[in-house]
Amino acid sequence: MGGNAFIECHIEHHLFPKLSNRMLAKIRPIVVQHLKDEGYQYIEETYRQCLKNCLKNYHTIFKSSPLETV
């Protein structure tokens, strides 16, 4: 369903885009701790939660999309 970079390690994927999914999973605890130390919240969602939220808010998310054609 997309690997770790899709949901579980999405922030890590953007920080280190060339790392494999396996390595992203290994550095995840370090990134989580660093964000916590810096006062940031690391929000964790399962794939199912993320998909549910996207579907629930689909029209809100894409309502004002510049790509929308009338």
Biopython code that builds the backbone (N, CA, C, O; Angstrom):
import numpy as np
from Bio.PDB.StructureBuilder import StructureBuilder

atoms = [
    (1, "MET", "N", (0.821, -1.200, 0.000)),
    (1, "MET", "CA", (0.000, 0.000, 0.000)),
    (1, "MET", "C", (0.862, 1.260, 0.000)),
    (1, "MET", "O", (0.411, 2.307, 0.465)),
    (2, "GLY", "N", (2.058, 1.185, -0.497)),
    (2, "GLY", "CA", (2.870, 2.381, -0.593)),
    (2, "GLY", "C", (4.122, 2.375, 0.255)),
    (2, "GLY", "O", (4.989, 3.232, 0.081)),
    (3, "GLY", "N", (4.236, 1.423, 1.172)),
    (3, "GLY", "CA", (5.433, 1.356, 1.995)),
    (3, "GLY", "C", (5.443, 2.379, 3.116)),
    (3, "GLY", "O", (4.499, 3.152, 3.276)),
    (4, "ASN", "N", (6.516, 2.376, 3.886)),
    (4, "ASN", "CA", (6.645, 3.274, 5.037)),
    (4, "ASN", "C", (6.590, 4.748, 4.658)),
    (4, "ASN", "O", (6.071, 5.568, 5.416)),
    (5, "ALA", "N", (7.119, 5.085, 3.497)),
    (5, "ALA", "CA", (7.171, 6.494, 3.096)),
    (5, "ALA", "C", (5.779, 7.071, 2.869)),
    (5, "ALA", "O", (5.596, 8.288, 2.902)),
    (6, "PHE", "N", (4.802, 6.202, 2.640)),
    (6, "PHE", "CA", (3.460, 6.689, 2.344)),
    (6, "PHE", "C", (2.760, 7.220, 3.589)),
    (6, "PHE", "O", (2.190, 8.310, 3.545)),
    (7, "ILE", "N", (2.785, 6.501, 4.671)),
    (7, "ILE", "CA", (2.091, 6.935, 5.881)),
    (7, "ILE", "C", (2.994, 6.884, 7.105)),
    (7, "ILE", "O", (3.225, 7.910, 7.746)),
    (8, "GLU", "N", (3.503, 5.713, 7.436)),
    (8, "GLU", "CA", (4.177, 5.527, 8.708)),
    (8, "GLU", "C", (5.424, 6.399, 8.868)),
    (8, "GLU", "O", (5.702, 6.870, 9.971)),
    (9, "CYS", "N", (6.169, 6.618, 7.807)),
    (9, "CYS", "CA", (7.413, 7.399, 7.899)),
    (9, "CYS", "C", (7.404, 8.556, 6.902)),
    (9, "CYS", "O", (8.404, 8.831, 6.240)),
    (10, "HIS", "N", (6.273, 9.218, 6.811)),
    (10, "HIS", "CA", (6.143, 10.256, 5.793)),
    (10, "HIS", "C", (7.071, 11.449, 6.047)),
    (10, "HIS", "O", (7.699, 11.954, 5.116)),
    (11, "ILE", "N", (7.158, 11.890, 7.274)),
    (11, "ILE", "CA", (8.056, 13.011, 7.607)),
    (11, "ILE", "C", (9.498, 12.613, 7.322)),
    (11, "ILE", "O", (10.262, 13.383, 6.739)),
    (12, "GLU", "N", (9.860, 11.406, 7.738)),
    (12, "GLU", "CA", (11.218, 10.929, 7.507)),
    (12, "GLU", "C", (11.527, 10.864, 6.013)),
    (12, "GLU", "O", (12.639, 11.173, 5.587)),
    (13, "HIS", "N", (10.539, 10.461, 5.228)),
    (13, "HIS", "CA", (10.707, 10.392, 3.771)),
    (13, "HIS", "C", (11.023, 11.769, 3.192)),
    (13, "HIS", "O", (11.844, 11.884, 2.282)),
    (14, "HIS", "N", (10.379, 12.813, 3.714)),
    (14, "HIS", "CA", (10.648, 14.165, 3.211)),
    (14, "HIS", "C", (11.990, 14.701, 3.706)),
    (14, "HIS", "O", (12.631, 15.497, 3.021)),
    (15, "LEU", "N", (12.408, 14.275, 4.873)),
    (15, "LEU", "CA", (13.714, 14.681, 5.377)),
    (15, "LEU", "C", (14.849, 13.970, 4.647)),
    (15, "LEU", "O", (15.890, 14.562, 4.362)),
    (16, "PHE", "N", (14.631, 12.699, 4.351)),
    (16, "PHE", "CA", (15.653, 11.857, 3.719)),
    (16, "PHE", "C", (15.031, 11.077, 2.553)),
    (16, "PHE", "O", (14.827, 9.869, 2.665)),
    (17, "PRO", "N", (14.730, 11.747, 1.443)),
    (17, "PRO", "CA", (13.976, 11.115, 0.350)),
    (17, "PRO", "C", (14.674, 9.953, -0.346)),
    (17, "PRO", "O", (14.011, 9.160, -1.014)),
    (18, "LYS", "N", (15.971, 9.831, -0.212)),
    (18, "LYS", "CA", (16.685, 8.760, -0.909)),
    (18, "LYS", "C", (16.865, 7.498, -0.074)),
    (18, "LYS", "O", (17.395, 6.500, -0.563)),
    (19, "LEU", "N", (16.427, 7.536, 1.179)),
    (19, "LEU", "CA", (16.554, 6.350, 2.027)),
    (19, "LEU", "C", (15.480, 5.330, 1.697)),
    (19, "LEU", "O", (14.373, 5.686, 1.295)),
    (20, "SER", "N", (15.813, 4.072, 1.869)),
    (20, "SER", "CA", (14.856, 2.995, 1.645)),
    (20, "SER", "C", (13.803, 2.996, 2.750)),
    (20, "SER", "O", (14.013, 3.570, 3.819)),
    (21, "ASN", "N", (12.672, 2.350, 2.483)),
    (21, "ASN", "CA", (11.621, 2.237, 3.499)),
    (21, "ASN", "C", (12.152, 1.599, 4.774)),
    (21, "ASN", "O", (11.778, 1.995, 5.877)),
    (22, "ARG", "N", (13.015, 0.620, 4.619)),
    (22, "ARG", "CA", (13.587, -0.075, 5.776)),
    (22, "ARG", "C", (14.410, 0.892, 6.644)),
    (22, "ARG", "O", (14.310, 0.879, 7.871)),
    (23, "MET", "N", (15.212, 1.716, 5.994)),
    (23, "MET", "CA", (16.025, 2.681, 6.747)),
    (23, "MET", "C", (15.154, 3.780, 7.366)),
    (23, "MET", "O", (15.443, 4.259, 8.463)),
    (24, "LEU", "N", (14.099, 4.172, 6.668)),
    (24, "LEU", "CA", (13.189, 5.177, 7.226)),
    (24, "LEU", "C", (12.602, 4.684, 8.537)),
    (24, "LEU", "O", (12.492, 5.443, 9.500)),
    (25, "ALA", "N", (12.226, 3.417, 8.571)),
    (25, "ALA", "CA", (11.673, 2.842, 9.800)),
    (25, "ALA", "C", (12.706, 2.832, 10.921)),
    (25, "ALA", "O", (12.358, 3.008, 12.089)),
    (26, "LYS", "N", (13.975, 2.626, 10.573)),
    (26, "LYS", "CA", (15.035, 2.599, 11.591)),
    (26, "LYS", "C", (15.322, 3.984, 12.173)),
    (26, "LYS", "O", (15.634, 4.103, 13.358)),
    (27, "ILE", "N", (15.218, 5.029, 11.351)),
    (27, "ILE", "CA", (15.518, 6.375, 11.861)),
    (27, "ILE", "C", (14.308, 7.058, 12.481)),
    (27, "ILE", "O", (14.435, 8.113, 13.102)),
    (28, "ARG", "N", (13.157, 6.467, 12.315)),
    (28, "ARG", "CA", (11.926, 7.065, 12.838)),
    (28, "ARG", "C", (12.007, 7.411, 14.326)),
    (28, "ARG", "O", (11.649, 8.529, 14.694)),
    (29, "PRO", "N", (12.462, 6.502, 15.204)),
    (29, "PRO", "CA", (12.541, 6.854, 16.630)),
    (29, "PRO", "C", (13.441, 8.074, 16.894)),
    (29, "PRO", "O", (13.163, 8.865, 17.796)),
    (30, "ILE", "N", (14.489, 8.220, 16.128)),
    (30, "ILE", "CA", (15.398, 9.359, 16.292)),
    (30, "ILE", "C", (14.690, 10.652, 15.907)),
    (30, "ILE", "O", (14.805, 11.660, 16.603)),
    (31, "VAL", "N", (13.959, 10.618, 14.796)),
    (31, "VAL", "CA", (13.221, 11.796, 14.335)),
    (31, "VAL", "C", (12.124, 12.161, 15.337)),
    (31, "VAL", "O", (11.943, 13.333, 15.668)),
    (32, "VAL", "N", (11.400, 11.158, 15.813)),
    (32, "VAL", "CA", (10.340, 11.395, 16.803)),
    (32, "VAL", "C", (10.921, 12.064, 18.046)),
    (32, "VAL", "O", (10.361, 13.044, 18.537)),
    (33, "GLN", "N", (12.022, 11.552, 18.550)),
    (33, "GLN", "CA", (12.638, 12.116, 19.753)),
    (33, "GLN", "C", (13.147, 13.530, 19.492)),
    (33, "GLN", "O", (12.986, 14.407, 20.341)),
    (34, "HIS", "N", (13.750, 13.762, 18.345)),
    (34, "HIS", "CA", (14.253, 15.101, 18.019)),
    (34, "HIS", "C", (13.106, 16.115, 17.961)),
    (34, "HIS", "O", (13.217, 17.215, 18.502)),
    (35, "LEU", "N", (12.017, 15.744, 17.310)),
    (35, "LEU", "CA", (10.872, 16.656, 17.241)),
    (35, "LEU", "C", (10.312, 16.934, 18.630)),
    (35, "LEU", "O", (9.950, 18.068, 18.944)),
    (36, "LYS", "N", (10.243, 15.899, 19.459)),
    (36, "LYS", "CA", (9.760, 16.065, 20.830)),
    (36, "LYS", "C", (10.683, 17.012, 21.602)),
    (36, "LYS", "O", (10.207, 17.895, 22.315)),
    (37, "ASP", "N", (11.990, 16.833, 21.463)),
    (37, "ASP", "CA", (12.961, 17.686, 22.144)),
    (37, "ASP", "C", (12.848, 19.141, 21.704)),
    (37, "ASP", "O", (13.119, 20.053, 22.485)),
    (38, "GLU", "N", (12.449, 19.355, 20.459)),
    (38, "GLU", "CA", (12.322, 20.712, 19.907)),
    (38, "GLU", "C", (10.938, 21.313, 20.140)),
    (38, "GLU", "O", (10.674, 22.452, 19.754)),
    (39, "GLY", "N", (10.056, 20.539, 20.774)),
    (39, "GLY", "CA", (8.728, 21.044, 21.111)),
    (39, "GLY", "C", (7.671, 20.861, 20.030)),
    (39, "GLY", "O", (6.633, 21.523, 20.050)),
    (40, "TYR", "N", (7.934, 19.967, 19.095)),
    (40, "TYR", "CA", (6.965, 19.693, 18.039)),
    (40, "TYR", "C", (6.226, 18.403, 18.338)),
    (40, "TYR", "O", (6.765, 17.490, 18.964)),
    (41, "GLN", "N", (4.992, 18.342, 17.883)),
    (41, "GLN", "CA", (4.187, 17.142, 18.067)),
    (41, "GLN", "C", (4.347, 16.251, 16.842)),
    (41, "GLN", "O", (4.255, 16.725, 15.710)),
    (42, "TYR", "N", (4.583, 14.981, 17.062)),
    (42, "TYR", "CA", (4.685, 13.996, 15.990)),
    (42, "TYR", "C", (3.370, 13.239, 15.972)),
    (42, "TYR", "O", (3.121, 12.393, 16.832)),
    (43, "ILE", "N", (2.539, 13.538, 15.004)),
    (43, "ILE", "CA", (1.215, 12.923, 14.926)),
    (43, "ILE", "C", (1.316, 11.612, 14.167)),
    (43, "ILE", "O", (1.828, 11.562, 13.048)),
    (44, "GLU", "N", (0.825, 10.559, 14.786)),
    (44, "GLU", "CA", (0.881, 9.238, 14.166)),
    (44, "GLU", "C", (-0.526, 8.764, 13.826)),
    (44, "GLU", "O", (-1.415, 8.770, 14.677)),
    (45, "GLU", "N", (-0.720, 8.358, 12.586)),
    (45, "GLU", "CA", (-1.978, 7.793, 12.132)),
    (45, "GLU", "C", (-1.701, 6.493, 11.404)),
    (45, "GLU", "O", (-0.663, 6.337, 10.760)),
    (46, "THR", "N", (-2.622, 5.575, 11.508)),
    (46, "THR", "CA", (-2.508, 4.370, 10.710)),
    (46, "THR", "C", (-2.959, 4.691, 9.292)),
    (46, "THR", "O", (-3.564, 5.735, 9.048)),
    (47, "TYR", "N", (-2.665, 3.797, 8.366)),
    (47, "TYR", "CA", (-3.098, 3.997, 6.992)),
    (47, "TYR", "C", (-4.617, 4.130, 6.938)),
    (47, "TYR", "O", (-5.153, 4.973, 6.220)),
    (48, "ARG", "N", (-5.298, 3.290, 7.703)),
    (48, "ARG", "CA", (-6.765, 3.314, 7.697)),
    (48, "ARG", "C", (-7.303, 4.652, 8.215)),
    (48, "ARG", "O", (-8.241, 5.203, 7.639)),
    (49, "GLN", "N", (-6.713, 5.182, 9.305)),
    (49, "GLN", "CA", (-7.150, 6.474, 9.846)),
    (49, "GLN", "C", (-6.934, 7.589, 8.831)),
    (49, "GLN", "O", (-7.799, 8.442, 8.633)),
    (50, "CYS", "N", (-5.777, 7.570, 8.195)),
    (50, "CYS", "CA", (-5.449, 8.596, 7.219)),
    (50, "CYS", "C", (-6.415, 8.547, 6.038)),
    (50, "CYS", "O", (-6.926, 9.582, 5.611)),
    (51, "LEU", "N", (-6.666, 7.365, 5.516)),
    (51, "LEU", "CA", (-7.590, 7.206, 4.400)),
    (51, "LEU", "C", (-8.989, 7.666, 4.787)),
    (51, "LEU", "O", (-9.657, 8.352, 4.014)),
    (52, "LYS", "N", (-9.428, 7.291, 5.975)),
    (52, "LYS", "CA", (-10.757, 7.692, 6.452)),
    (52, "LYS", "C", (-10.861, 9.215, 6.539)),
    (52, "LYS", "O", (-11.862, 9.787, 6.107)),
    (53, "ASN", "N", (-9.845, 9.876, 7.088)),
    (53, "ASN", "CA", (-9.856, 11.337, 7.188)),
    (53, "ASN", "C", (-9.841, 12.000, 5.816)),
    (53, "ASN", "O", (-10.527, 12.998, 5.597)),
    (54, "CYS", "N", (-9.065, 11.448, 4.902)),
    (54, "CYS", "CA", (-9.005, 12.013, 3.543)),
    (54, "CYS", "C", (-10.354, 11.894, 2.852)),
    (54, "CYS", "O", (-10.819, 12.848, 2.228)),
    (55, "LEU", "N", (-10.985, 10.732, 2.958)),
    (55, "LEU", "CA", (-12.291, 10.543, 2.317)),
    (55, "LEU", "C", (-13.362, 11.413, 2.967)),
    (55, "LEU", "O", (-14.224, 11.965, 2.283)),
    (56, "LYS", "N", (-13.299, 11.531, 4.292)),
    (56, "LYS", "CA", (-14.272, 12.342, 5.022)),
    (56, "LYS", "C", (-14.161, 13.814, 4.640)),
    (56, "LYS", "O", (-15.170, 14.514, 4.553)),
    (57, "ASN", "N", (-12.941, 14.281, 4.413)),
    (57, "ASN", "CA", (-12.705, 15.700, 4.138)),
    (57, "ASN", "C", (-12.352, 15.988, 2.687)),
    (57, "ASN", "O", (-11.849, 17.067, 2.375)),
    (58, "TYR", "N", (-12.609, 15.044, 1.804)),
    (58, "TYR", "CA", (-12.226, 15.170, 0.393)),
    (58, "TYR", "C", (-12.709, 16.473, -0.232)),
    (58, "TYR", "O", (-11.928, 17.194, -0.853)),
    (59, "HIS", "N", (-13.989, 16.775, -0.070)),
    (59, "HIS", "CA", (-14.545, 17.970, -0.699)),
    (59, "HIS", "C", (-13.979, 19.251, -0.093)),
    (59, "HIS", "O", (-13.792, 20.241, -0.800)),
    (60, "THR", "N", (-13.707, 19.237, 1.197)),
    (60, "THR", "CA", (-13.107, 20.403, 1.843)),
    (60, "THR", "C", (-11.673, 20.610, 1.371)),
    (60, "THR", "O", (-11.255, 21.737, 1.102)),
    (61, "ILE", "N", (-10.934, 19.529, 1.274)),
    (61, "ILE", "CA", (-9.530, 19.606, 0.874)),
    (61, "ILE", "C", (-9.393, 20.125, -0.551)),
    (61, "ILE", "O", (-8.534, 20.962, -0.827)),
    (62, "PHE", "N", (-10.232, 19.634, -1.453)),
    (62, "PHE", "CA", (-10.083, 19.974, -2.866)),
    (62, "PHE", "C", (-11.064, 21.053, -3.352)),
    (62, "PHE", "O", (-11.096, 21.372, -4.541)),
    (63, "LYS", "N", (-11.846, 21.600, -2.451)),
    (63, "LYS", "CA", (-12.847, 22.611, -2.808)),
    (63, "LYS", "C", (-12.213, 23.826, -3.480)),
    (63, "LYS", "O", (-12.705, 24.308, -4.500)),
    (64, "SER", "N", (-11.136, 24.310, -2.910)),
    (64, "SER", "CA", (-10.504, 25.520, -3.450)),
    (64, "SER", "C", (-9.226, 25.225, -4.205)),
    (64, "SER", "O", (-8.333, 26.068, -4.286)),
    (65, "SER", "N", (-9.143, 24.043, -4.749)),
    (65, "SER", "CA", (-7.944, 23.640, -5.501)),
    (65, "SER", "C", (-7.798, 24.491, -6.755)),
    (65, "SER", "O", (-8.769, 24.671, -7.490)),
    (66, "PRO", "N", (-6.587, 25.026, -7.017)),
    (66, "PRO", "CA", (-6.379, 25.821, -8.235)),
    (66, "PRO", "C", (-6.491, 24.979, -9.502)),
    (66, "PRO", "O", (-6.606, 25.519, -10.602)),
    (67, "LEU", "N", (-6.456, 23.653, -9.349)),
    (67, "LEU", "CA", (-6.559, 22.774, -10.506)),
    (67, "LEU", "C", (-8.012, 22.458, -10.859)),
    (67, "LEU", "O", (-8.292, 21.856, -11.896)),
    (68, "GLU", "N", (-8.926, 22.867, -9.991)),
    (68, "GLU", "CA", (-10.337, 22.583, -10.218)),
    (68, "GLU", "C", (-10.843, 23.362, -11.431)),
    (68, "GLU", "O", (-10.619, 24.566, -11.551)),
    (69, "THR", "N", (-11.511, 22.670, -12.302)),
    (69, "THR", "CA", (-12.086, 23.340, -13.458)),
    (69, "THR", "C", (-13.594, 23.396, -13.308)),
    (69, "THR", "O", (-14.203, 22.464, -12.782)),
    (70, "VAL", "N", (-14.184, 24.451, -13.753)),
    (70, "VAL", "CA", (-15.625, 24.638, -13.610)),
    (70, "VAL", "C", (-16.323, 24.296, -14.890)),
    (70, "VAL", "O", (-17.547, 24.391, -14.970)),
]
sb = StructureBuilder()
sb.init_structure("model")
sb.init_model(0)
sb.init_chain("A")
sb.init_seg("    ")
for serial, (resi, resn, name, xyz) in enumerate(atoms, 1):
    if name == "N":
        sb.init_residue(resn, " ", resi, " ")
    sb.init_atom(name, np.array(xyz, "f"), 0.0, 1.0, " ", f" {name:<3s}", serial, name[0])
structure = sb.get_structure()
